[in-house]
Amino acid sequence: MVLNAGCAPEVISPQRLGGLERVGELKEALALFRGLKFTAEVPILLEKREAIKKVLEAGLFPDYGKQELADISLAYAKLGLFPPGTDLRTSLSKFYGDRGLGFYDPRAGRVVLTSERKTRIPSENAFDEAVLLHELTHALQDQNFSMRARLSRSDNDDKDLALRSIAEGDAVLTELTYLFRYVQGSSGKIQETIDRNSTQLHSTLSGVPVALVNKLLFLYQRGPSFVYQVFNEKGWSGVDVLYSSPPVSTEQVLHPAKYLQSPDLPTRVEFKDLSGLFPSGWDKIQNNTLGELMVQSLFNGFFSQQEAAAAASGWDGDRFVAFRRGGEISFIWATVWDSSRHAEKFLRNYQAILSRKYSSDMLDTHAYIEHRDQRVVVVEGLSRAHVKSHIDKVWQEMELREALPGPAVFR
């Protein structure tokens, strides 16, 4: 799922207004404060809302065609992550275009800010210093830690999102610690501001699919909270180490102890050959890892927030592969769990989802689910009889590999 912009949302505070003459001063002060150097110039572009939407859209979808984004929307709607009819491109463009105050464009190495802030901006030469600090931090990350290359598209959205949460968490924390640097008792105020901003952000997201809401809150609340915990223990040098040894799953960010104290590395799942299950005529449209956050988001659509979190706990890895044949969508989803008990819990919860998605007489022709050891395989969009005739081969050829750990710097 696409979330590629290093973008400052509207609710980040506190705000200060500055003019273009302040840019050089802020860059110099930020580099000294953060302990990183700008290795290249970072152009600052002030644009009106309509122009910024076009620039931002180009940055949001650099590696995706319109048809591919439509296929992703269909695949996640089939799973239940998106409501039917969701247009991923439109949803993201509208959210960032309407609410974003600025973003770092890694392809051009520049920061783009809006010059329109209604009555809060007295002139087109003014901007929020908080937003500029946030976006300049993304430029520092890119120049010092090669973030553009590392955040390029992969087949593991979960791992990518974990790294992106570190980048956003660092940008939010840098912005707030800089703005609060002379405020007494700023330590408590920083976490308080992170939480308040995420609450405000959530309140602006009506009409946005729950899965996207959870991803955005993960970036702007979970990420900053995780980075802040590392900062409190190790300072900025510890935050810098996160780029050489980042969390490798959203699970590790959601549960910091699984990164900091008792590392829990995910299992990578691969399917060898699905041609028997999905013969000629079915075209693959999605092949990715969803991760604990998206498992939780899926259950959010059917259960309470607490029940959804419980259903996703114990996640250890997954692989989601979706296919399209004309107007039909089908998928296979293999999940791996910390124990057979966790797998059984997921099985029961997912069976409850299936009973809500399909009537009892449709289950045989639309869904199949099976549990073996610590794994659960779900197939939807194919008849149960067809799946049964091919599923043993899928199980036999499924490959599981544990992710490689980074340097043991926090242990």
MOHUFEN-V817186 format. One record per residue. N is the residue number from 0. RES is the residue in one letter. PSI is psi in whole degrees, -180 to 180 (none if undefined). NEAR is the number of other ideal C-beta (glycine too) atoms within 12 Angstrom. D_LAST is the distance of its C-alpha to the last C-alpha in Angstrom with 2 decimals. Layout:
# MOHUFEN-V817186
N,RES,PSI,NEAR,D_LAST + N,RES,PSI,NEAR,D_LAST
This chain:
# MOHUFEN-V817186
0,M,139,43,32.01 + 1,V,126,35,32.58 + 2,L,82,39,30.92 + 3,N,-9,38,30.91 + 4,A,135,43,31.88 + 5,G,90,47,29.71 + 6,C,140,45,32.04 + 7,A,117,43,32.43 + 8,P,164,39,34.04 + 9,E,-28,31,36.98 + 10,V,-8,32,35.44 + 11,I,133,40,32.92 + 12,S,166,30,34.05 + 13,P,160,25,35.06 + 14,Q,145,27,37.50 + 15,R,148,22,39.35 + 16,L,138,22,42.10 + 17,G,167,29,42.41 + 18,G,174,24,44.75 + 19,L,-26,22,44.27 + 20,E,-16,12,44.81 + 21,R,-10,23,41.45 + 22,V,-51,30,39.44 + 23,G,-42,19,39.17 + 24,E,-44,18,38.35 + 25,L,-41,37,35.56 + 26,K,-43,31,34.01 + 27,E,-44,15,34.04 + 28,A,-39,22,32.62 + 29,L,-45,38,29.85 + 30,A,-43,26,28.70 + 31,L,-43,17,28.62 + 32,F,-43,24,26.88 + 33,R,-17,36,24.14 + 34,G,25,19,23.76 + 35,L,156,27,24.71 + 36,K,142,16,28.06 + 37,F,121,27,30.61 + 38,T,-6,16,31.54 + 39,A,160,15,34.50 + 40,E,148,16,36.91 + 41,V,98,33,36.20 + 42,P,143,21,39.58 + 43,I,121,34,40.06 + 44,L,124,27,42.46 + 45,L,123,32,44.21 + 46,E,157,27,45.72 + 47,K,165,19,47.63 + 48,R,-49,25,46.28 + 49,E,-40,15,48.18 + 50,A,-38,19,47.18 + 51,I,-34,34,43.51 + 52,K,-41,28,43.58 + 53,K,-43,19,44.76 + 54,V,-42,33,42.20 + 55,L,-41,37,39.38 + 56,E,-38,31,40.60 + 57,A,-33,24,40.53 + 58,G,-27,38,36.87 + 59,L,-36,35,35.98 + 60,F,49,29,37.54 + 61,P,-27,22,37.50 + 62,D,13,18,36.87 + 63,Y,132,26,38.73 + 64,G,165,14,42.45 + 65,K,-41,16,44.31 + 66,Q,-39,16,44.95 + 67,E,-42,25,41.33 + 68,L,-37,31,40.29 + 69,A,-39,25,43.13 + 70,D,-40,29,41.96 + 71,I,-43,41,38.42 + 72,S,-43,36,40.07 + 73,L,-41,34,42.18 + 74,A,-45,38,39.34 + 75,Y,-25,41,37.24 + 76,A,-39,31,40.44 + 77,K,-41,38,41.18 + 78,L,-37,44,37.80 + 79,G,3,38,38.30 + 80,L,-33,42,35.72 + 81,F,148,33,38.62 + 82,P,149,22,42.06 + 83,P,139,17,44.81 + 84,G,1,14,46.21 + 85,T,134,31,43.07 + 86,D,103,25,43.24 + 87,L,-44,37,39.70 + 88,R,-47,27,41.01 + 89,T,-42,26,43.24 + 90,S,-47,34,40.69 + 91,L,-42,38,38.11 + 92,S,-42,30,40.82 + 93,K,-44,25,42.36 + 94,F,-56,33,39.18 + 95,Y,-37,41,37.95 + 96,G,-36,33,41.50 + 97,D,-32,25,42.60 + 98,R,-27,33,39.60 + 99,G,137,42,37.60 + 100,L,-16,42,38.40 + 101,G,167,46,36.93 + 102,F,159,43,34.56 + 103,Y,127,43,33.11 + 104,D,100,34,34.84 + 105,P,-27,34,32.59 + 106,R,-37,23,35.49 + 107,A,-7,22,37.63 + 108,G,36,28,34.92 + 109,R,163,27,36.67 + 110,V,132,44,36.37 + 111,V,124,44,39.05 + 112,L,149,46,40.02 + 113,T,141,39,42.79 + 114,S,8,29,45.73 + 115,E,111,27,46.91 + 116,R,39,27,45.57 + 117,K,-129,11,48.80 + 118,T,-8,9,49.99 + 119,R,-17,20,46.72 + 120,I,115,24,47.21 + 121,P,-18,15,50.36 + 122,S,166,16,50.67 + 123,E,-4,16,49.44 + 124,N,11,17,47.92 + 125,A,154,28,45.43 + 126,F,167,40,41.91 + 127,D,123,36,39.09 + 128,E,-35,33,36.89 + 129,A,-43,39,33.99 + 130,V,-42,46,34.40 + 131,L,-42,46,34.74 + 132,L,-43,46,31.56 + 133,H,-50,50,29.71 + 134,E,-34,49,31.28 + 135,L,-31,47,30.96 + 136,T,-38,49,27.19 + 137,H,-37,46,27.36 + 138,A,-43,44,29.40 + 139,L,-43,40,26.87 + 140,Q,-45,42,24.14 + 141,D,-44,34,26.60 + 142,Q,-29,26,27.64 + 143,N,-25,27,24.27 + 144,F,14,29,22.13 + 145,S,48,18,25.00 + 146,M,-29,31,24.68 + 147,R,-47,25,28.20 + 148,A,-37,14,27.54 + 149,R,-21,23,24.16 + 150,L,16,36,25.73 + 151,S,164,18,28.75 + 152,R,140,23,29.89 + 153,S,-176,22,28.22 + 154,D,23,21,28.64 + 155,N,81,31,25.42 + 156,D,-34,37,26.10 + 157,D,-48,45,23.10 + 158,K,-43,37,20.60 + 159,D,-41,35,22.85 + 160,L,-36,46,23.02 + 161,A,-45,47,19.26 + 162,L,-41,41,19.27 + 163,R,-33,44,22.49 + 164,S,-29,46,21.10 + 165,I,-44,51,18.61 + 166,A,-45,48,21.68 + 167,E,-39,49,23.83 + 168,G,-42,45,21.31 + 169,D,-44,45,20.98 + 170,A,-43,47,24.80 + 171,V,-46,48,25.50 + 172,L,-42,45,23.19 + 173,T,-47,43,24.59 + 174,E,-49,45,28.07 + 175,L,-42,41,27.76 + 176,T,-34,36,26.07 + 177,Y,-47,31,28.73 + 178,L,-28,32,31.57 + 179,F,9,27,30.44 + 180,R,-24,21,29.67 + 181,Y,9,10,32.77 + 182,V,127,17,32.71 + 183,Q,138,9,32.22 + 184,G,33,11,29.59 + 185,S,-24,20,28.21 + 186,S,-51,19,24.74 + 187,G,-34,16,26.28 + 188,K,-31,23,28.68 + 189,I,-52,33,26.12 + 190,Q,-37,27,24.59 + 191,E,-41,22,28.17 + 192,T,-40,33,29.41 + 193,I,-48,39,26.82 + 194,D,-42,24,27.93 + 195,R,-42,22,31.58 + 196,N,-38,37,31.58 + 197,S,-36,33,30.14 + 198,T,-43,17,32.86 + 199,Q,-41,21,35.47 + 200,L,-45,36,34.31 + 201,H,-39,24,34.57 + 202,S,-17,17,38.09 + 203,T,-1,24,39.21 + 204,L,25,30,38.23 + 205,S,136,12,41.19 + 206,G,-8,16,42.38 + 207,V,133,30,39.07 + 208,P,142,36,37.76 + 209,V,-39,32,35.08 + 210,A,-40,42,32.67 + 211,L,-39,40,33.01 + 212,V,-48,33,32.77 + 213,N,-36,41,29.46 + 214,K,-43,45,28.12 + 215,L,-43,40,29.33 + 216,L,-35,41,27.95 + 217,F,-44,41,24.55 + 218,L,-42,42,24.70 + 219,Y,-3,47,26.10 + 220,Q,-55,37,24.60 + 221,R,-44,37,21.41 + 222,G,-54,42,20.20 + 223,P,-40,43,21.00 + 224,S,-40,34,19.54 + 225,F,-49,45,16.14 + 226,V,-37,50,16.28 + 227,Y,-37,37,17.66 + 228,Q,-43,30,14.78 + 229,V,-42,34,12.46 + 230,F,-43,32,15.45 + 231,N,-29,21,15.90 + 232,E,-36,20,12.51 + 233,K,-6,19,12.32 + 234,G,-169,17,15.94 + 235,W,-30,30,17.45 + 236,S,-36,18,15.37 + 237,G,-39,26,12.31 + 238,V,-41,41,14.78 + 239,D,-37,26,15.91 + 240,V,-27,28,12.61 + 241,L,-25,41,12.96 + 242,Y,-28,33,16.00 + 243,S,-21,20,14.55 + 244,S,67,28,11.71 + 245,P,161,40,13.44 + 246,P,145,47,13.40 + 247,V,10,36,15.70 + 248,S,157,43,17.70 + 249,T,-27,46,19.29 + 250,E,-42,45,17.88 + 251,Q,-29,42,14.34 + 252,V,-40,43,16.12 + 253,L,-32,35,18.43 + 254,H,82,30,15.77 + 255,P,-30,31,12.76 + 256,A,-26,18,10.94 + 257,K,-5,29,11.28 + 258,Y,-47,36,9.14 + 259,L,-40,27,6.83 + 260,Q,-55,14,6.59 + 261,S,84,14,8.37 + 262,P,129,27,8.81 + 263,D,98,31,12.60 + 264,L,138,26,14.08 + 265,P,161,39,17.80 + 266,T,129,32,20.66 + 267,R,131,29,23.04 + 268,V,133,40,26.63 + 269,E,141,23,29.62 + 270,F,130,34,33.33 + 271,K,-54,19,35.35 + 272,D,118,18,38.87 + 273,L,14,30,40.16 + 274,S,-26,18,43.70 + 275,G,-43,23,45.22 + 276,L,-39,33,43.86 + 277,F,85,31,44.58 + 278,P,-175,17,47.57 + 279,S,137,9,49.42 + 280,G,-25,13,50.09 + 281,W,126,25,46.63 + 282,D,130,23,44.64 + 283,K,130,26,40.85 + 284,I,-9,32,39.88 + 285,Q,136,37,36.19 + 286,N,101,31,33.30 + 287,N,171,33,29.89 + 288,T,127,40,26.79 + 289,L,-47,48,27.23 + 290,G,170,46,23.90 + 291,E,-40,47,23.30 + 292,L,-44,49,24.70 + 293,M,-31,43,27.92 + 294,V,-45,49,28.29 + 295,Q,-41,41,28.17 + 296,S,-39,39,30.62 + 297,L,-48,41,32.93 + 298,F,-24,37,33.17 + 299,N,-28,31,33.69 + 300,G,-9,32,37.00 + 301,F,-21,26,38.16 + 302,F,175,25,36.44 + 303,S,164,13,35.26 + 304,Q,-42,20,31.98 + 305,Q,-43,13,30.54 + 306,E,-38,21,31.91 + 307,A,-43,29,30.56 + 308,A,-41,25,26.97 + 309,A,-39,22,27.40 + 310,A,-31,36,28.96 + 311,A,-15,39,26.08 + 312,S,143,29,23.30 + 313,G,2,32,21.98 + 314,W,140,43,22.46 + 315,D,-8,39,20.77 + 316,G,160,42,22.88 + 317,D,166,47,26.46 + 318,R,123,38,29.18 + 319,F,119,41,32.18 + 320,V,122,41,35.24 + 321,A,150,38,38.43 + 322,F,157,33,41.94 + 323,R,137,27,45.16 + 324,R,101,20,48.76 + 325,G,-122,11,51.22 + 326,G,4,10,50.61 + 327,E,142,23,48.52 + 328,I,136,33,44.74 + 329,S,159,39,42.77 + 330,F,159,44,39.17 + 331,I,136,42,36.95 + 332,W,116,44,33.52 + 333,A,129,43,31.21 + 334,T,146,46,28.24 + 335,V,141,42,25.60 + 336,W,161,37,24.12 + 337,D,-26,29,21.48 + 338,S,165,17,24.44 + 339,S,-33,19,28.22 + 340,R,-43,16,28.60 + 341,H,-38,29,26.81 + 342,A,-42,33,28.99 + 343,E,-39,25,32.09 + 344,K,-44,28,31.32 + 345,F,-43,41,31.03 + 346,L,-48,27,34.25 + 347,R,-44,22,36.14 + 348,N,-38,35,35.09 + 349,Y,-34,36,35.95 + 350,Q,-36,24,39.26 + 351,A,-37,23,40.01 + 352,I,-46,31,39.42 + 353,L,-38,27,41.75 + 354,S,-22,18,44.40 + 355,R,-30,19,44.37 + 356,K,-33,26,44.45 + 357,Y,145,23,47.24 + 358,S,161,13,50.32 + 359,S,-35,13,50.66 + 360,D,-10,8,53.18 + 361,M,-16,17,50.91 + 362,L,-43,22,47.81 + 363,D,-31,18,49.29 + 364,T,-2,21,49.96 + 365,H,-18,29,46.84 + 366,A,147,35,43.75 + 367,Y,138,34,42.07 + 368,I,138,35,38.88 + 369,E,142,28,37.57 + 370,H,127,27,34.71 + 371,R,129,22,33.62 + 372,D,-118,22,30.68 + 373,Q,17,29,27.63 + 374,R,150,35,29.42 + 375,V,131,39,32.09 + 376,V,131,41,34.43 + 377,V,134,43,36.65 + 378,V,129,41,39.63 + 379,E,145,35,41.88 + 380,G,0,36,45.07 + 381,L,155,34,46.38 + 382,S,149,21,48.59 + 383,R,-38,24,47.10 + 384,A,-43,14,49.56 + 385,H,-44,22,48.50 + 386,V,-44,33,44.78 + 387,K,-33,21,45.49 + 388,S,-11,17,47.32 + 389,H,-11,27,44.35 + 390,I,-31,29,41.18 + 391,D,-41,16,40.82 + 392,K,-39,19,40.50 + 393,V,-47,35,37.80 + 394,W,-45,26,35.77 + 395,Q,-34,15,36.36 + 396,E,0,20,35.31 + 397,M,132,34,32.25 + 398,E,130,20,29.23 + 399,L,131,25,25.65 + 400,R,136,16,22.64 + 401,E,139,18,18.93 + 402,A,149,28,17.41 + 403,L,136,14,15.54 + 404,P,157,20,11.83 + 405,G,-175,24,11.12 + 406,P,142,14,9.22 + 407,A,60,13,5.52 + 408,V,-23,22,5.69 + 409,F,10,29,3.77 + 410,R,none,15,0.00
